[in-house]
Amino acid sequence: MSRQIVSVLLVAMLGLVFAQEQPYYLQQCPRDEAQINECLRDSGNKLVHYLQKGVPELDIYEIEPVQIDEIGIVLGSGPDGYRALFRNIQAYGVSNITVTNVRSDLDSLQFQLTCEIPRIRVKAQYRSTGVLILVKASGAGDYWGEYEGVKAKIYFKALANEGPDGRTYLTTDSVKMDFNVKDIQMGVDNIANGNSVIRNLVKYSPKNIETFTEAALNLFINSNSQELLKEMKPALRTKLTLVIRNFMDRIFAKIPLDEWIHLN
């Protein structure tokens, strides 16, 4: 009987050990203030590396493309102000993110991440109305963008909650972010319902109309890419913050705090 009790206890202890085993996709960090920020940076980059391939244990099988439903911009005011709506936005290359710096306060669970992404490719459908380049620029088509040298800062405050397994899990209480882009190339293709003024100027060939319109718009867009990004930034920042917050909560719900940080 005593041997049976010992066997049961050993099995239970082994089960507890394996249940608490550190996952392969994450590095546990000490609470030591001298090491925590550098360790969290490395741990975050290790997690990113595995997320690029998919982590079934986290119910994450692919993380690209990053999708945003829509973003609108307005240039100018009045009835002739230029308005554009971008829908079905898909971004590729975001998973190549590198965490370059972490600042943390474990007592208040506040964190700031500095990140870099070499290149992001974006495609979307757009529809626009109003005046651009001194002529009516109403129409619809395909938008593309290439953003190089992306740098972002993400600030978040977390809350600690006890999960059903008795372990502590984080949820985001607030998230803020900002970003800048070193180089931008973007434009439009396959313009439909094109400019009526241009149609009157270029009378002979529908193909010439489309080519002329696309060339004029793309020249304007790339000559003013940083200004256009500045106009898009508030709406884009709001959407990206929501995407980031949802993704972080999805990760936090699967990874208990003691797998991020050694609590004892």
C-alpha positions as CSV (number, residue, x, y, z in Angstrom):
1,M,0.0,0.0,0.0
2,S,2.8,2.4,0.9
3,R,4.5,1.7,-2.5
4,Q,1.2,2.6,-4.2
5,I,1.0,5.9,-2.3
6,V,4.6,6.8,-3.2
7,S,3.9,6.0,-6.8
8,V,0.9,8.2,-6.9
9,L,2.7,11.0,-5.3
10,L,5.6,10.7,-7.8
11,V,3.3,10.7,-10.8
12,A,1.5,13.7,-9.4
13,M,4.8,15.6,-8.8
14,L,6.1,14.7,-12.3
15,G,2.8,15.9,-13.8
16,L,3.1,19.2,-11.9
17,V,6.7,19.6,-13.1
18,F,5.8,19.0,-16.8
19,A,2.7,21.1,-16.5
20,Q,4.8,24.1,-15.3
21,E,7.6,23.5,-17.8
22,Q,8.8,26.6,-19.6
23,P,7.5,26.7,-23.2
24,Y,10.0,26.5,-26.0
25,Y,8.8,29.8,-27.6
26,L,9.4,32.0,-24.6
27,Q,12.3,33.0,-22.3
28,Q,11.5,33.4,-18.6
29,C,13.0,36.6,-17.1
30,P,14.2,37.3,-13.6
31,R,12.7,40.1,-11.6
32,D,16.2,41.6,-11.2
33,E,15.9,45.3,-12.3
34,A,19.4,45.2,-13.8
35,Q,18.4,42.4,-16.2
36,I,14.7,42.5,-16.7
37,N,14.4,44.9,-19.6
38,E,17.1,43.3,-21.7
39,C,15.7,39.9,-20.9
40,L,12.1,40.9,-21.9
41,R,13.5,42.3,-25.1
42,D,15.2,39.0,-26.0
43,S,12.2,37.0,-24.9
44,G,9.9,39.1,-27.1
45,N,12.1,38.6,-30.1
46,K,12.2,34.9,-29.4
47,L,8.4,34.8,-29.3
48,V,8.3,36.8,-32.6
49,H,10.6,34.2,-34.2
50,Y,8.3,31.4,-33.4
51,L,5.1,33.3,-34.2
52,Q,6.4,33.8,-37.7
53,K,6.1,30.1,-38.2
54,G,3.0,29.7,-36.1
55,V,2.6,28.4,-32.6
56,P,-0.2,25.8,-32.3
57,E,0.0,25.9,-28.5
58,L,-1.2,29.5,-28.7
59,D,-3.8,28.8,-31.4
60,I,-1.8,31.0,-33.7
61,Y,-1.0,29.4,-37.1
62,E,-0.3,32.5,-39.2
63,I,0.0,36.2,-38.4
64,E,0.1,37.7,-41.8
65,P,-1.3,39.5,-43.5
66,V,-2.3,42.0,-40.8
67,Q,-5.8,43.1,-41.8
68,I,-7.6,46.4,-41.2
69,D,-11.1,47.0,-42.3
70,E,-10.9,50.6,-43.4
71,I,-9.2,53.9,-43.0
72,G,-10.4,57.3,-44.3
73,I,-8.5,60.5,-45.0
74,V,-9.7,64.1,-45.7
75,L,-7.6,66.7,-47.5
76,G,-9.0,70.2,-47.5
77,S,-12.5,71.3,-46.5
78,G,-15.7,72.3,-48.3
79,P,-17.6,70.4,-51.0
80,D,-14.4,70.0,-53.1
81,G,-12.3,68.7,-50.3
82,Y,-10.5,65.5,-51.3
83,R,-11.8,62.4,-49.4
84,A,-10.5,58.8,-49.8
85,L,-11.6,55.6,-48.2
86,F,-9.3,52.6,-48.1
87,R,-10.9,49.2,-47.5
88,N,-9.8,45.6,-47.1
89,I,-6.3,46.7,-46.1
90,Q,-3.7,43.9,-46.0
91,A,-0.2,44.5,-44.6
92,Y,2.8,42.1,-45.2
93,G,6.2,42.2,-43.5
94,V,4.9,43.2,-40.0
95,S,6.1,39.8,-38.6
96,N,9.7,40.8,-39.3
97,I,9.4,43.1,-36.3
98,T,12.4,43.4,-33.9
99,V,12.1,44.7,-30.4
100,T,15.1,46.9,-29.9
101,N,14.4,48.3,-26.4
102,V,12.1,47.6,-23.4
103,R,11.3,49.8,-20.4
104,S,9.3,48.2,-17.6
105,D,7.8,48.9,-14.2
106,L,6.7,45.5,-12.8
107,D,5.1,47.0,-9.7
108,S,2.6,49.0,-11.9
109,L,2.8,46.6,-14.9
110,Q,3.7,49.4,-17.3
111,F,5.8,48.7,-20.3
112,Q,7.2,50.6,-23.3
113,L,8.5,48.7,-26.4
114,T,10.6,50.3,-29.1
115,C,10.4,48.3,-32.3
116,E,11.7,48.3,-35.9
117,I,10.3,46.8,-39.1
118,P,12.5,46.8,-42.2
119,R,9.7,46.9,-44.8
120,I,5.9,46.7,-44.9
121,R,4.0,46.1,-48.1
122,V,0.4,47.2,-48.1
123,K,-2.5,46.7,-50.6
124,A,-6.1,47.8,-50.4
125,Q,-9.1,49.0,-52.4
126,Y,-9.8,52.7,-52.4
127,R,-12.5,55.1,-53.4
128,S,-12.1,58.8,-53.6
129,T,-14.0,62.0,-54.2
130,G,-13.1,65.7,-54.5
131,V,-10.4,67.8,-56.0
132,L,-6.7,66.7,-56.1
133,I,-4.0,68.2,-58.2
134,L,-6.4,71.0,-59.2
135,V,-8.8,68.7,-60.9
136,K,-11.6,66.4,-59.9
137,A,-10.1,63.1,-58.6
138,S,-13.2,61.0,-58.1
139,G,-12.8,57.3,-58.7
140,A,-11.9,53.9,-57.3
141,G,-9.1,51.4,-57.7
142,D,-6.3,49.4,-56.1
143,Y,-3.9,51.1,-53.6
144,W,-0.4,49.8,-53.0
145,G,2.3,51.0,-50.6
146,E,5.8,50.1,-49.6
147,Y,7.0,51.5,-46.2
148,E,10.7,51.1,-45.4
149,G,12.5,51.8,-42.1
150,V,9.4,51.7,-39.9
151,K,10.0,52.5,-36.2
152,A,7.3,52.3,-33.6
153,K,6.9,52.8,-29.8
154,I,4.2,50.9,-28.0
155,Y,3.2,51.7,-24.5
156,F,0.8,49.6,-22.5
157,K,-0.4,49.2,-19.0
158,A,-1.6,45.7,-17.9
159,L,-3.8,44.2,-15.2
160,A,-3.1,41.0,-13.4
161,N,-6.0,38.5,-13.0
162,E,-6.2,35.0,-11.6
163,G,-7.1,32.4,-14.2
164,P,-9.3,29.3,-13.8
165,D,-6.1,27.3,-13.3
166,G,-5.1,29.5,-10.3
167,R,-2.2,31.1,-12.2
168,T,-1.9,34.9,-12.9
169,Y,-2.6,36.2,-16.4
170,L,-2.3,39.7,-17.8
171,T,-4.9,41.7,-19.7
172,T,-4.2,45.1,-21.3
173,D,-5.7,48.1,-19.4
174,S,-4.6,50.7,-21.9
175,V,-2.4,50.7,-25.1
176,K,-0.9,53.6,-27.0
177,M,1.4,53.6,-30.0
178,D,3.1,55.9,-32.4
179,F,5.3,55.3,-35.5
180,N,7.3,56.9,-38.2
181,V,8.5,55.8,-41.7
182,K,11.8,56.6,-43.3
183,D,10.9,56.0,-46.9
184,I,7.5,55.6,-48.6
185,Q,6.5,54.6,-52.1
186,M,2.8,54.3,-52.8
187,G,0.3,54.6,-55.6
188,V,-2.9,53.5,-57.3
189,D,-3.7,51.1,-60.1
190,N,-6.7,50.0,-62.1
191,I,-8.6,53.3,-61.7
192,A,-12.3,53.0,-62.5
193,N,-14.9,55.8,-62.8
194,G,-12.1,58.2,-63.5
195,N,-11.8,61.9,-63.7
196,S,-14.4,63.7,-65.9
197,V,-12.0,66.6,-66.6
198,I,-9.3,64.3,-67.7
199,R,-11.7,62.5,-69.9
200,N,-12.5,65.7,-71.7
201,L,-8.8,66.5,-72.1
202,V,-7.8,63.0,-73.3
203,K,-10.6,62.2,-75.8
204,Y,-9.2,59.6,-78.1
205,S,-8.5,56.5,-76.1
206,P,-10.0,55.1,-72.8
207,K,-6.6,53.5,-72.2
208,N,-4.8,56.9,-72.5
209,I,-7.3,58.3,-69.9
210,E,-6.5,55.6,-67.4
211,T,-2.8,55.8,-68.0
212,F,-2.8,59.6,-67.7
213,T,-5.0,59.6,-64.6
214,E,-2.8,57.0,-62.8
215,A,0.4,58.7,-63.8
216,A,-0.9,62.1,-62.5
217,L,-2.2,60.7,-59.2
218,N,0.9,58.6,-58.6
219,L,3.2,61.5,-59.3
220,F,1.2,63.6,-56.7
221,I,1.1,60.7,-54.2
222,N,4.8,60.0,-54.2
223,S,5.8,63.7,-54.3
224,N,3.7,64.1,-51.1
225,S,3.9,60.7,-49.5
226,Q,5.0,61.9,-46.0
227,E,2.3,64.5,-46.0
228,L,-0.3,62.0,-47.0
229,L,0.9,59.6,-44.3
230,K,0.6,62.5,-41.8
231,E,-3.0,62.9,-42.8
232,M,-3.7,59.2,-42.6
233,K,-1.8,58.8,-39.3
234,P,-4.5,59.5,-36.7
235,A,-6.9,57.0,-38.2
236,L,-4.2,54.5,-38.9
237,R,-2.8,54.9,-35.3
238,T,-6.3,54.2,-33.9
239,K,-6.8,51.1,-36.0
240,L,-3.3,49.8,-35.3
241,T,-3.7,50.3,-31.6
242,L,-6.8,48.2,-31.6
243,V,-5.1,45.5,-33.7
244,I,-2.1,45.5,-31.3
245,R,-4.3,45.4,-28.2
246,N,-6.4,42.5,-29.5
247,F,-3.3,40.5,-30.4
248,M,-1.6,41.2,-27.0
249,D,-4.7,40.1,-25.1
250,R,-4.8,37.0,-27.3
251,I,-1.2,36.2,-26.3
252,F,-1.7,37.1,-22.6
253,A,-4.7,34.8,-22.3
254,K,-2.5,31.9,-23.3
255,I,0.7,32.7,-21.4
256,P,0.6,33.0,-17.6
257,L,2.7,35.7,-16.0
258,D,5.1,33.2,-14.4
259,E,6.2,32.1,-17.8
260,W,7.2,35.7,-18.7
261,I,8.7,36.6,-15.4
262,H,10.1,34.4,-12.5
263,L,7.8,35.5,-9.7
264,N,9.5,33.7,-6.7
